[in-house]
Protein backbone atom coordinates (compact mmCIF):
# COMPACT_ATOMS: atom_id res chain seq x y z
CA UNK A 1 0.00 0.00 0.00
CA UNK A 2 2.88 2.37 0.76
CA UNK A 3 4.49 1.81 -2.65
CA UNK A 4 1.16 2.46 -4.33
CA UNK A 5 0.66 5.70 -2.39
CA UNK A 6 4.17 6.97 -3.08
CA UNK A 7 4.11 5.98 -6.75
CA UNK A 8 0.81 7.75 -7.34
CA UNK A 9 1.92 10.78 -5.35
CA UNK A 10 4.85 11.34 -7.68
CA UNK A 11 2.86 10.47 -10.81
CA UNK A 12 0.31 13.07 -9.78
CA UNK A 13 3.05 15.69 -9.52
CA UNK A 14 3.68 15.33 -13.27
CA UNK A 15 0.12 16.17 -14.34
CA UNK A 16 -0.33 19.53 -16.02
CA UNK A 17 -3.13 21.32 -14.13
CA UNK A 18 -4.31 22.92 -17.38
CA UNK A 19 -4.80 19.46 -18.91
CA UNK A 20 -6.30 17.84 -15.80
CA UNK A 21 -9.81 17.46 -17.28
CA UNK A 22 -8.38 15.54 -20.25
CA UNK A 23 -5.83 13.45 -18.33
CA UNK A 24 -6.38 9.87 -17.22
CA UNK A 25 -5.75 10.01 -13.47
CA UNK A 26 -6.60 6.40 -12.70
CA UNK A 27 -4.20 5.39 -9.93
CA UNK A 28 -1.63 2.67 -10.51
CA UNK A 29 -1.75 -0.33 -8.18
CA UNK A 30 1.71 -1.63 -7.35
CA UNK A 31 2.19 -5.40 -7.36
CA UNK A 32 2.89 -7.14 -4.08
CA UNK A 33 5.00 -10.14 -3.17
CA UNK A 34 7.53 -9.75 -5.94
CA UNK A 35 9.68 -7.42 -7.99
CA UNK A 36 8.25 -4.07 -9.06
CA UNK A 37 10.19 -2.46 -11.91
CA UNK A 38 8.30 0.84 -11.67
CA UNK A 39 9.11 1.14 -7.96
CA UNK A 40 12.79 0.48 -8.59
CA UNK A 41 12.77 3.08 -11.36
CA UNK A 42 11.10 5.64 -9.06
CA UNK A 43 13.64 5.03 -6.27
CA UNK A 44 16.54 5.40 -8.71
CA UNK A 45 15.12 8.67 -10.08
CA UNK A 46 14.58 10.09 -6.58
CA UNK A 47 17.58 9.23 -4.40
CA UNK A 48 16.30 11.50 -1.60
CA UNK A 49 12.85 9.90 -1.67
CA UNK A 50 12.72 9.26 2.07
CA UNK A 51 13.66 12.81 3.01
CA UNK A 52 11.10 14.54 0.75
CA UNK A 53 9.24 16.94 3.08
CA UNK A 54 6.21 17.22 0.78
CA UNK A 55 5.87 13.44 0.59
CA UNK A 56 6.09 13.23 4.38
CA UNK A 57 3.30 15.80 4.72
CA UNK A 58 1.15 13.99 2.14
CA UNK A 59 1.69 10.73 4.04
CA UNK A 60 0.62 12.32 7.31
CA UNK A 61 -2.51 13.74 5.71
CA UNK A 62 -3.30 10.40 4.06
CA UNK A 63 -2.89 8.53 7.34
CA UNK A 64 -5.25 11.00 9.03
CA UNK A 65 -7.88 10.09 6.42
CA UNK A 66 -7.65 6.38 7.05
PDB file with one MODEL, atoms N, CA, C and O in Angstrom:
MODEL        1
ATOM      1  N   UNK A   1       0.820  -1.181   0.000  1.00  0.00           N
ATOM      2  CA  UNK A   1       0.000   0.000   0.000  1.00  0.00           C
ATOM      3  C   UNK A   1       0.873   1.257   0.000  1.00  0.00           C
ATOM      4  O   UNK A   1       0.528   2.253  -0.635  1.00  0.00           O
ATOM      5  N   UNK A   2       1.986   1.209   0.702  1.00  0.00           N
ATOM      6  CA  UNK A   2       2.880   2.372   0.756  1.00  0.00           C
ATOM      7  C   UNK A   2       3.492   2.652  -0.612  1.00  0.00           C
ATOM      8  O   UNK A   2       3.572   3.806  -1.033  1.00  0.00           O
ATOM      9  N   UNK A   3       3.926   1.596  -1.309  1.00  0.00           N
ATOM     10  CA  UNK A   3       4.489   1.814  -2.647  1.00  0.00           C
ATOM     11  C   UNK A   3       3.451   2.405  -3.584  1.00  0.00           C
ATOM     12  O   UNK A   3       3.764   3.281  -4.390  1.00  0.00           O
ATOM     13  N   UNK A   4       2.232   1.936  -3.482  1.00  0.00           N
ATOM     14  CA  UNK A   4       1.157   2.461  -4.332  1.00  0.00           C
ATOM     15  C   UNK A   4       0.921   3.937  -4.036  1.00  0.00           C
ATOM     16  O   UNK A   4       0.794   4.741  -4.959  1.00  0.00           O
ATOM     17  N   UNK A   5       0.860   4.300  -2.760  1.00  0.00           N
ATOM     18  CA  UNK A   5       0.656   5.703  -2.389  1.00  0.00           C
ATOM     19  C   UNK A   5       1.786   6.571  -2.919  1.00  0.00           C
ATOM     20  O   UNK A   5       1.535   7.605  -3.540  1.00  0.00           O
ATOM     21  N   UNK A   6       3.018   6.167  -2.684  1.00  0.00           N
ATOM     22  CA  UNK A   6       4.171   6.973  -3.081  1.00  0.00           C
ATOM     23  C   UNK A   6       4.268   7.073  -4.603  1.00  0.00           C
ATOM     24  O   UNK A   6       4.531   8.149  -5.139  1.00  0.00           O
ATOM     25  N   UNK A   7       4.061   5.969  -5.288  1.00  0.00           N
ATOM     26  CA  UNK A   7       4.109   5.977  -6.753  1.00  0.00           C
ATOM     27  C   UNK A   7       3.080   6.941  -7.325  1.00  0.00           C
ATOM     28  O   UNK A   7       3.396   7.737  -8.210  1.00  0.00           O
ATOM     29  N   UNK A   8       1.862   6.875  -6.829  1.00  0.00           N
ATOM     30  CA  UNK A   8       0.812   7.747  -7.341  1.00  0.00           C
ATOM     31  C   UNK A   8       1.006   9.199  -6.926  1.00  0.00           C
ATOM     32  O   UNK A   8       0.605  10.108  -7.652  1.00  0.00           O
ATOM     33  N   UNK A   9       1.606   9.423  -5.782  1.00  0.00           N
ATOM     34  CA  UNK A   9       1.918  10.783  -5.348  1.00  0.00           C
ATOM     35  C   UNK A   9       2.839  11.451  -6.378  1.00  0.00           C
ATOM     36  O   UNK A   9       2.579  12.568  -6.824  1.00  0.00           O
ATOM     37  N   UNK A  10       3.908  10.758  -6.743  1.00  0.00           N
ATOM     38  CA  UNK A  10       4.853  11.340  -7.681  1.00  0.00           C
ATOM     39  C   UNK A  10       4.304  11.382  -9.108  1.00  0.00           C
ATOM     40  O   UNK A  10       4.621  12.304  -9.859  1.00  0.00           O
ATOM     41  N   UNK A  11       3.494  10.408  -9.488  1.00  0.00           N
ATOM     42  CA  UNK A  11       2.861  10.466 -10.811  1.00  0.00           C
ATOM     43  C   UNK A  11       1.919  11.674 -10.890  1.00  0.00           C
ATOM     44  O   UNK A  11       1.842  12.343 -11.920  1.00  0.00           O
ATOM     45  N   UNK A  12       1.223  11.936  -9.818  1.00  0.00           N
ATOM     46  CA  UNK A  12       0.314  13.073  -9.783  1.00  0.00           C
ATOM     47  C   UNK A  12       1.035  14.399  -9.901  1.00  0.00           C
ATOM     48  O   UNK A  12       0.474  15.369 -10.411  1.00  0.00           O
ATOM     49  N   UNK A  13       2.267  14.450  -9.437  1.00  0.00           N
ATOM     50  CA  UNK A  13       3.050  15.685  -9.523  1.00  0.00           C
ATOM     51  C   UNK A  13       3.397  16.039 -10.969  1.00  0.00           C
ATOM     52  O   UNK A  13       3.745  17.185 -11.252  1.00  0.00           O
ATOM     53  N   UNK A  14       3.308  15.083 -11.880  1.00  0.00           N
ATOM     54  CA  UNK A  14       3.676  15.328 -13.271  1.00  0.00           C
ATOM     55  C   UNK A  14       2.498  15.799 -14.121  1.00  0.00           C
ATOM     56  O   UNK A  14       2.684  16.172 -15.280  1.00  0.00           O
ATOM     57  N   UNK A  15       1.303  15.787 -13.565  1.00  0.00           N
ATOM     58  CA  UNK A  15       0.119  16.165 -14.337  1.00  0.00           C
ATOM     59  C   UNK A  15       0.043  17.679 -14.486  1.00  0.00           C
ATOM     60  O   UNK A  15       0.175  18.427 -13.517  1.00  0.00           O
ATOM     61  N   UNK A  16      -0.171  18.106 -15.718  1.00  0.00           N
ATOM     62  CA  UNK A  16      -0.334  19.529 -16.018  1.00  0.00           C
ATOM     63  C   UNK A  16      -1.739  19.946 -15.576  1.00  0.00           C
ATOM     64  O   UNK A  16      -2.728  19.406 -16.073  1.00  0.00           O
ATOM     65  N   UNK A  17      -1.834  20.884 -14.666  1.00  0.00           N
ATOM     66  CA  UNK A  17      -3.134  21.321 -14.129  1.00  0.00           C
ATOM     67  C   UNK A  17      -4.055  21.827 -15.235  1.00  0.00           C
ATOM     68  O   UNK A  17      -5.274  21.685 -15.139  1.00  0.00           O
ATOM     69  N   UNK A  18      -3.490  22.407 -16.267  1.00  0.00           N
ATOM     70  CA  UNK A  18      -4.310  22.922 -17.376  1.00  0.00           C
ATOM     71  C   UNK A  18      -4.929  21.792 -18.190  1.00  0.00           C
ATOM     72  O   UNK A  18      -5.953  21.983 -18.845  1.00  0.00           O
ATOM     73  N   UNK A  19      -4.313  20.620 -18.150  1.00  0.00           N
ATOM     74  CA  UNK A  19      -4.802  19.464 -18.906  1.00  0.00           C
ATOM     75  C   UNK A  19      -5.506  18.431 -18.020  1.00  0.00           C
ATOM     76  O   UNK A  19      -5.808  17.325 -18.467  1.00  0.00           O
ATOM     77  N   UNK A  20      -5.763  18.797 -16.769  1.00  0.00           N
ATOM     78  CA  UNK A  20      -6.300  17.835 -15.803  1.00  0.00           C
ATOM     79  C   UNK A  20      -7.605  17.192 -16.283  1.00  0.00           C
ATOM     80  O   UNK A  20      -7.781  15.981 -16.151  1.00  0.00           O
ATOM     81  N   UNK A  21      -8.506  17.982 -16.829  1.00  0.00           N
ATOM     82  CA  UNK A  21      -9.809  17.464 -17.275  1.00  0.00           C
ATOM     83  C   UNK A  21      -9.657  16.388 -18.360  1.00  0.00           C
ATOM     84  O   UNK A  21     -10.510  15.510 -18.492  1.00  0.00           O
ATOM     85  N   UNK A  22      -8.578  16.464 -19.126  1.00  0.00           N
ATOM     86  CA  UNK A  22      -8.384  15.540 -20.248  1.00  0.00           C
ATOM     87  C   UNK A  22      -7.350  14.459 -19.940  1.00  0.00           C
ATOM     88  O   UNK A  22      -6.978  13.693 -20.829  1.00  0.00           O
ATOM     89  N   UNK A  23      -6.888  14.388 -18.709  1.00  0.00           N
ATOM     90  CA  UNK A  23      -5.830  13.448 -18.325  1.00  0.00           C
ATOM     91  C   UNK A  23      -6.418  12.265 -17.575  1.00  0.00           C
ATOM     92  O   UNK A  23      -7.256  12.430 -16.688  1.00  0.00           O
ATOM     93  N   UNK A  24      -5.971  11.075 -17.941  1.00  0.00           N
ATOM     94  CA  UNK A  24      -6.383   9.867 -17.220  1.00  0.00           C
ATOM     95  C   UNK A  24      -5.643   9.840 -15.880  1.00  0.00           C
ATOM     96  O   UNK A  24      -4.422   9.680 -15.847  1.00  0.00           O
ATOM     97  N   UNK A  25      -6.365   9.992 -14.801  1.00  0.00           N
ATOM     98  CA  UNK A  25      -5.755  10.011 -13.469  1.00  0.00           C
ATOM     99  C   UNK A  25      -6.072   8.744 -12.672  1.00  0.00           C
ATOM    100  O   UNK A  25      -6.058   8.756 -11.441  1.00  0.00           O
ATOM    101  N   UNK A  26      -6.353   7.670 -13.374  1.00  0.00           N
ATOM    102  CA  UNK A  26      -6.601   6.404 -12.702  1.00  0.00           C
ATOM    103  C   UNK A  26      -5.331   5.985 -11.970  1.00  0.00           C
ATOM    104  O   UNK A  26      -4.269   5.894 -12.586  1.00  0.00           O
ATOM    105  N   UNK A  27      -5.419   5.730 -10.672  1.00  0.00           N
ATOM    106  CA  UNK A  27      -4.202   5.391  -9.926  1.00  0.00           C
ATOM    107  C   UNK A  27      -3.636   4.034 -10.335  1.00  0.00           C
ATOM    108  O   UNK A  27      -4.371   3.114 -10.695  1.00  0.00           O
ATOM    109  N   UNK A  28      -2.324   3.938 -10.271  1.00  0.00           N
ATOM    110  CA  UNK A  28      -1.634   2.671 -10.511  1.00  0.00           C
ATOM    111  C   UNK A  28      -1.673   1.861  -9.217  1.00  0.00           C
ATOM    112  O   UNK A  28      -1.585   2.424  -8.126  1.00  0.00           O
ATOM    113  N   UNK A  29      -1.801   0.561  -9.337  1.00  0.00           N
ATOM    114  CA  UNK A  29      -1.753  -0.334  -8.181  1.00  0.00           C
ATOM    115  C   UNK A  29      -0.447  -1.119  -8.293  1.00  0.00           C
ATOM    116  O   UNK A  29      -0.243  -1.869  -9.247  1.00  0.00           O
ATOM    117  N   UNK A  30       0.420  -0.941  -7.324  1.00  0.00           N
ATOM    118  CA  UNK A  30       1.714  -1.625  -7.346  1.00  0.00           C
ATOM    119  C   UNK A  30       1.532  -3.096  -6.998  1.00  0.00           C
ATOM    120  O   UNK A  30       0.733  -3.437  -6.126  1.00  0.00           O
ATOM    121  N   UNK A  31       2.273  -3.967  -7.678  1.00  0.00           N
ATOM    122  CA  UNK A  31       2.187  -5.396  -7.359  1.00  0.00           C
ATOM    123  C   UNK A  31       2.805  -5.691  -5.990  1.00  0.00           C
ATOM    124  O   UNK A  31       3.678  -4.962  -5.519  1.00  0.00           O
ATOM    125  N   UNK A  32       2.346  -6.747  -5.379  1.00  0.00           N
ATOM    126  CA  UNK A  32       2.888  -7.140  -4.075  1.00  0.00           C
ATOM    127  C   UNK A  32       3.527  -8.520  -4.178  1.00  0.00           C
ATOM    128  O   UNK A  32       3.206  -9.299  -5.075  1.00  0.00           O
ATOM    129  N   UNK A  33       4.423  -8.808  -3.264  1.00  0.00           N
ATOM    130  CA  UNK A  33       5.003 -10.139  -3.170  1.00  0.00           C
ATOM    131  C   UNK A  33       6.035 -10.466  -4.225  1.00  0.00           C
ATOM    132  O   UNK A  33       6.384 -11.632  -4.404  1.00  0.00           O
ATOM    133  N   UNK A  34       6.525  -9.470  -4.919  1.00  0.00           N
ATOM    134  CA  UNK A  34       7.527  -9.750  -5.943  1.00  0.00           C
ATOM    135  C   UNK A  34       8.172  -8.475  -6.436  1.00  0.00           C
ATOM    136  O   UNK A  34       7.926  -7.398  -5.893  1.00  0.00           O
ATOM    137  N   UNK A  35       8.989  -8.590  -7.452  1.00  0.00           N
ATOM    138  CA  UNK A  35       9.681  -7.417  -7.988  1.00  0.00           C
ATOM    139  C   UNK A  35       8.708  -6.405  -8.589  1.00  0.00           C
ATOM    140  O   UNK A  35       7.654  -6.766  -9.113  1.00  0.00           O
ATOM    141  N   UNK A  36       9.079  -5.159  -8.502  1.00  0.00           N
ATOM    142  CA  UNK A  36       8.254  -4.075  -9.056  1.00  0.00           C
ATOM    143  C   UNK A  36       9.194  -3.121  -9.785  1.00  0.00           C
ATOM    144  O   UNK A  36       9.843  -2.282  -9.162  1.00  0.00           O
ATOM    145  N   UNK A  37       9.262  -3.252 -11.093  1.00  0.00           N
ATOM    146  CA  UNK A  37      10.192  -2.464 -11.906  1.00  0.00           C
ATOM    147  C   UNK A  37       9.909  -0.974 -11.805  1.00  0.00           C
ATOM    148  O   UNK A  37      10.845  -0.176 -11.762  1.00  0.00           O
ATOM    149  N   UNK A  38       8.647  -0.581 -11.766  1.00  0.00           N
ATOM    150  CA  UNK A  38       8.297   0.835 -11.672  1.00  0.00           C
ATOM    151  C   UNK A  38       8.773   1.434 -10.344  1.00  0.00           C
ATOM    152  O   UNK A  38       9.237   2.574 -10.306  1.00  0.00           O
ATOM    153  N   UNK A  39       8.659   0.672  -9.271  1.00  0.00           N
ATOM    154  CA  UNK A  39       9.108   1.135  -7.959  1.00  0.00           C
ATOM    155  C   UNK A  39      10.622   1.334  -7.956  1.00  0.00           C
ATOM    156  O   UNK A  39      11.124   2.337  -7.448  1.00  0.00           O
ATOM    157  N   UNK A  40      11.338   0.378  -8.522  1.00  0.00           N
ATOM    158  CA  UNK A  40      12.794   0.478  -8.588  1.00  0.00           C
ATOM    159  C   UNK A  40      13.210   1.688  -9.424  1.00  0.00           C
ATOM    160  O   UNK A  40      14.171   2.381  -9.089  1.00  0.00           O
ATOM    161  N   UNK A  41      12.491   1.933 -10.500  1.00  0.00           N
ATOM    162  CA  UNK A  41      12.771   3.084 -11.358  1.00  0.00           C
ATOM    163  C   UNK A  41      12.520   4.386 -10.603  1.00  0.00           C
ATOM    164  O   UNK A  41      13.311   5.324 -10.707  1.00  0.00           O
ATOM    165  N   UNK A  42      11.432   4.449  -9.849  1.00  0.00           N
ATOM    166  CA  UNK A  42      11.104   5.638  -9.062  1.00  0.00           C
ATOM    167  C   UNK A  42      12.183   5.907  -8.011  1.00  0.00           C
ATOM    168  O   UNK A  42      12.626   7.044  -7.850  1.00  0.00           O
ATOM    169  N   UNK A  43      12.602   4.866  -7.300  1.00  0.00           N
ATOM    170  CA  UNK A  43      13.637   5.031  -6.275  1.00  0.00           C
ATOM    171  C   UNK A  43      14.956   5.500  -6.876  1.00  0.00           C
ATOM    172  O   UNK A  43      15.661   6.310  -6.274  1.00  0.00           O
ATOM    173  N   UNK A  44      15.291   4.997  -8.053  1.00  0.00           N
ATOM    174  CA  UNK A  44      16.537   5.397  -8.710  1.00  0.00           C
ATOM    175  C   UNK A  44      16.466   6.856  -9.164  1.00  0.00           C
ATOM    176  O   UNK A  44      17.466   7.572  -9.118  1.00  0.00           O
ATOM    177  N   UNK A  45      15.293   7.291  -9.599  1.00  0.00           N
ATOM    178  CA  UNK A  45      15.124   8.666 -10.082  1.00  0.00           C
ATOM    179  C   UNK A  45      15.058   9.668  -8.937  1.00  0.00           C
ATOM    180  O   UNK A  45      15.315  10.855  -9.139  1.00  0.00           O
ATOM    181  N   UNK A  46      14.720   9.207  -7.744  1.00  0.00           N
ATOM    182  CA  UNK A  46      14.582  10.091  -6.581  1.00  0.00           C
ATOM    183  C   UNK A  46      15.404   9.553  -5.422  1.00  0.00           C
ATOM    184  O   UNK A  46      14.858   8.937  -4.506  1.00  0.00           O
ATOM    185  N   UNK A  47      16.725   9.782  -5.455  1.00  0.00           N
ATOM    186  CA  UNK A  47      17.583   9.230  -4.396  1.00  0.00           C
ATOM    187  C   UNK A  47      17.278   9.775  -3.003  1.00  0.00           C
ATOM    188  O   UNK A  47      17.623   9.136  -2.009  1.00  0.00           O
ATOM    189  N   UNK A  48      16.645  10.930  -2.911  1.00  0.00           N
ATOM    190  CA  UNK A  48      16.304  11.496  -1.604  1.00  0.00           C
ATOM    191  C   UNK A  48      14.812  11.298  -1.294  1.00  0.00           C
ATOM    192  O   UNK A  48      14.192  12.100  -0.596  1.00  0.00           O
ATOM    193  N   UNK A  49      14.269  10.224  -1.826  1.00  0.00           N
ATOM    194  CA  UNK A  49      12.847   9.901  -1.673  1.00  0.00           C
ATOM    195  C   UNK A  49      12.391   9.975  -0.218  1.00  0.00           C
ATOM    196  O   UNK A  49      11.355  10.569   0.078  1.00  0.00           O
ATOM    197  N   UNK A  50      13.152   9.378   0.680  1.00  0.00           N
ATOM    198  CA  UNK A  50      12.720   9.261   2.074  1.00  0.00           C
ATOM    199  C   UNK A  50      12.888  10.540   2.883  1.00  0.00           C
ATOM    200  O   UNK A  50      12.441  10.612   4.027  1.00  0.00           O
ATOM    201  N   UNK A  51      13.522  11.540   2.306  1.00  0.00           N
ATOM    202  CA  UNK A  51      13.656  12.814   3.011  1.00  0.00           C
ATOM    203  C   UNK A  51      12.855  13.923   2.344  1.00  0.00           C
ATOM    204  O   UNK A  51      13.065  15.100   2.641  1.00  0.00           O
ATOM    205  N   UNK A  52      11.942  13.566   1.450  1.00  0.00           N
ATOM    206  CA  UNK A  52      11.103  14.543   0.752  1.00  0.00           C
ATOM    207  C   UNK A  52      10.041  15.076   1.718  1.00  0.00           C
ATOM    208  O   UNK A  52       9.138  14.341   2.117  1.00  0.00           O
ATOM    209  N   UNK A  53      10.151  16.350   2.091  1.00  0.00           N
ATOM    210  CA  UNK A  53       9.242  16.941   3.080  1.00  0.00           C
ATOM    211  C   UNK A  53       7.793  16.962   2.599  1.00  0.00           C
ATOM    212  O   UNK A  53       6.877  16.771   3.399  1.00  0.00           O
ATOM    213  N   UNK A  54       7.574  17.192   1.304  1.00  0.00           N
ATOM    214  CA  UNK A  54       6.208  17.220   0.779  1.00  0.00           C
ATOM    215  C   UNK A  54       5.576  15.832   0.813  1.00  0.00           C
ATOM    216  O   UNK A  54       4.391  15.691   1.112  1.00  0.00           O
ATOM    217  N   UNK A  55       6.369  14.813   0.506  1.00  0.00           N
ATOM    218  CA  UNK A  55       5.873  13.439   0.588  1.00  0.00           C
ATOM    219  C   UNK A  55       5.528  13.087   2.030  1.00  0.00           C
ATOM    220  O   UNK A  55       4.502  12.456   2.284  1.00  0.00           O
ATOM    221  N   UNK A  56       6.369  13.487   2.969  1.00  0.00           N
ATOM    222  CA  UNK A  56       6.094  13.235   4.381  1.00  0.00           C
ATOM    223  C   UNK A  56       4.769  13.875   4.797  1.00  0.00           C
ATOM    224  O   UNK A  56       3.961  13.245   5.478  1.00  0.00           O
ATOM    225  N   UNK A  57       4.547  15.117   4.391  1.00  0.00           N
ATOM    226  CA  UNK A  57       3.302  15.804   4.723  1.00  0.00           C
ATOM    227  C   UNK A  57       2.103  15.099   4.088  1.00  0.00           C
ATOM    228  O   UNK A  57       1.070  14.926   4.734  1.00  0.00           O
ATOM    229  N   UNK A  58       2.238  14.695   2.825  1.00  0.00           N
ATOM    230  CA  UNK A  58       1.153  13.991   2.143  1.00  0.00           C
ATOM    231  C   UNK A  58       0.852  12.672   2.852  1.00  0.00           C
ATOM    232  O   UNK A  58      -0.311  12.291   2.985  1.00  0.00           O
ATOM    233  N   UNK A  59       1.885  11.979   3.304  1.00  0.00           N
ATOM    234  CA  UNK A  59       1.688  10.725   4.041  1.00  0.00           C
ATOM    235  C   UNK A  59       0.966  10.939   5.351  1.00  0.00           C
ATOM    236  O   UNK A  59       0.104  10.144   5.728  1.00  0.00           O
ATOM    237  N   UNK A  60       1.308  11.999   6.043  1.00  0.00           N
ATOM    238  CA  UNK A  60       0.615  12.322   7.314  1.00  0.00           C
ATOM    239  C   UNK A  60      -0.856  12.638   7.064  1.00  0.00           C
ATOM    240  O   UNK A  60      -1.730  12.195   7.809  1.00  0.00           O
ATOM    241  N   UNK A  61      -1.119  13.399   6.019  1.00  0.00           N
ATOM    242  CA  UNK A  61      -2.511  13.740   5.711  1.00  0.00           C
ATOM    243  C   UNK A  61      -3.297  12.509   5.276  1.00  0.00           C
ATOM    244  O   UNK A  61      -4.463  12.352   5.640  1.00  0.00           O
ATOM    245  N   UNK A  62      -2.650  11.624   4.486  1.00  0.00           N
ATOM    246  CA  UNK A  62      -3.304  10.401   4.061  1.00  0.00           C
ATOM    247  C   UNK A  62      -3.611   9.504   5.259  1.00  0.00           C
ATOM    248  O   UNK A  62      -4.696   8.931   5.348  1.00  0.00           O
ATOM    249  N   UNK A  63      -2.657   9.385   6.176  1.00  0.00           N
ATOM    250  CA  UNK A  63      -2.887   8.533   7.341  1.00  0.00           C
ATOM    251  C   UNK A  63      -4.000   9.089   8.231  1.00  0.00           C
ATOM    252  O   UNK A  63      -4.707   8.327   8.890  1.00  0.00           O
ATOM    253  N   UNK A  64      -4.155  10.403   8.252  1.00  0.00           N
ATOM    254  CA  UNK A  64      -5.249  11.001   9.026  1.00  0.00           C
ATOM    255  C   UNK A  64      -6.600  10.636   8.406  1.00  0.00           C
ATOM    256  O   UNK A  64      -7.601  10.520   9.113  1.00  0.00           O
ATOM    257  N   UNK A  65      -6.624  10.456   7.091  1.00  0.00           N
ATOM    258  CA  UNK A  65      -7.881  10.090   6.424  1.00  0.00           C
ATOM    259  C   UNK A  65      -8.302   8.668   6.746  1.00  0.00           C
ATOM    260  O   UNK A  65      -9.487   8.374   6.905  1.00  0.00           O
ATOM    261  N   UNK A  66      -7.306   7.786   6.841  1.00  0.00           N
ATOM    262  CA  UNK A  66      -7.651   6.377   7.049  1.00  0.00           C
ATOM    263  C   UNK A  66      -7.612   6.046   8.521  1.00  0.00           C
ATOM    264  O   UNK A  66      -7.874   4.906   8.905  1.00  0.00           O
TER     265      UNK A  66
ENDMDL
END
